[in-house]
Amino acid sequence: MTSTTTTTSVTSTTEPSTATTEPNFCDPQAVADTTAFTYVKKIDTGIPDKVLQASFYNGDADEVMIMSFSGKARRFTTDGAPKGEVFDVPPEALPQLDGATYDAKLQRGLLINQSCVLVEVDPVTLAVLEPPQQLGFGMSVCAGLALGLDDNLYIASYGTDELVVLSRDGLSEVRRVDMPVQVGLTGFDGIALIAGSENFLVMSTAPDARAAIIDPLGGVVAPATKLGLAEAPLLGGAPMLPDAVLTLCGNGHAWLCEAYDATCFDYAPDDGDKDACGCLIPQ
């Protein structure tokens, strides 16, 4: 999103039973961009494989899916309470699962491993819905995945230090962003679409843990800073080595999980909680 002020006319519908008025669509340009998050609490996932590497928020079920590198998964409420026992990620997404996101348009989870194989799954059971797809375009060690408001795939290519943007079908390259040069991040290792925004929260893990906010073209919205400091975009407590980053459109929070522990860190948006799930459906 840009800083341009947009006036939006919203048609509303009224539910007779509740007499509440709700917009029948969401205009992302009418939702303020979050540019900073503040640490709230730590969550113990109870996942026995303490290498948390992939996650997504299912806005339709209002729940979080956390998955490990070797293929263990568990569902959670947005408060961090488990919604079931640990279960297995399908073998089609393994080995080396290292990224995930939620497709709100098709209501499915998207998983990616370090070999850049994309797998589309049921967002609750993780049952495979489409044959696995090997992505190309010179990517190396795919380590993060997001779906933009433009319905394009945004992929962290750790091995080339690039953000690679592909069409949703994975067949066409849209653009590439040199992350060290353009964003100031090396070791690009995670990406998540920010709730109600076209911008992305991006993470690095080498030589240290940093976060930044960028727009779809790689333009810097919030400069890269070390985690755990009193600086945007992530203020306060932080994982030693973050991975499995996600944002929750139901309340606007961001979660960062430990790459080598079973815990996740919950951050609240500094501009207040917001339900922006309707803004994340590509048109």
C-alpha positions, 0 to 999 in steps of 0.5 A: 500500500501507499501513503495516499489517502483513499476515500472508500464507499462501503456498502453494508448489510444488516443481520436481522437477528443481531442488528449489527452492520458489517461491510460486504467487502474489504478494501485493503486501501482503507486499512492502515498498514502495520509497520511495527509489532510488539512482543506479547508472549511466548507459546510452547507448541509441544511439537516433539521435533524442535525444528519449527520451519513452516506455518500458516494461519487459516483465516476461514477456521481461525486457527494456526498450523505449525509444522516442523522441518522433518514433518510434524504438525499441530493446530492451535487457536490464535491464543496459542492453545493446541486444538489437537494432537501432533500429526504427520505432514504428508510425505509429498512435502518432505524432506526439509519442509521450510515454508507455508502459507494459506490460499484464502481464495481456494481455501487451502494450505501451500507447503514448500520444501528446500528443494522448491517443491510446492504441495497444495493441501487441505488446511486442516488435515494436510491431505494432498489436493494436487500433485506436487509441483517442482518449481524452477527459475534457478531458486536454491533452498526455498525457505519461505512462502507467501501469497500476495494480494496480486495472487502471486507466490512470493518465495524466499530463495535462501541459496541465492539471497533473492525474493522470487515472485512467481505466478500462482500456477508456478509457471511464470517468473514475475520478478526477482529482488536482490535482498542484500542490495535492495533490502539490506537482508542477507540469509533471507529465511522467511516471509509473510503477508501482513494482515490488511496490507500488500506489504510483507514481513521478511526475516533473515537468519545469517549472520544474525536475526533481522526483520524488515517490511517491504512492498511487493516490489521490494521497496523498503517500508520498515528498514531491517533491524535486529530482533529483540530491540526496541526498534520496528518492525519487531520490538521486544522479545525474540527467538534466538533463531526465527523461522516459521513466520506468519501473520494472523489476519483475524487479529493482525498479530504476527508469530515467529517460531524458533528454528531450533526449539518448540516455541513461538513468539506472539507480537501484536500490531502497534496500530491495534488488533484488526480483522482483515481476513477479507482483505487477503483474498486476491481479486 
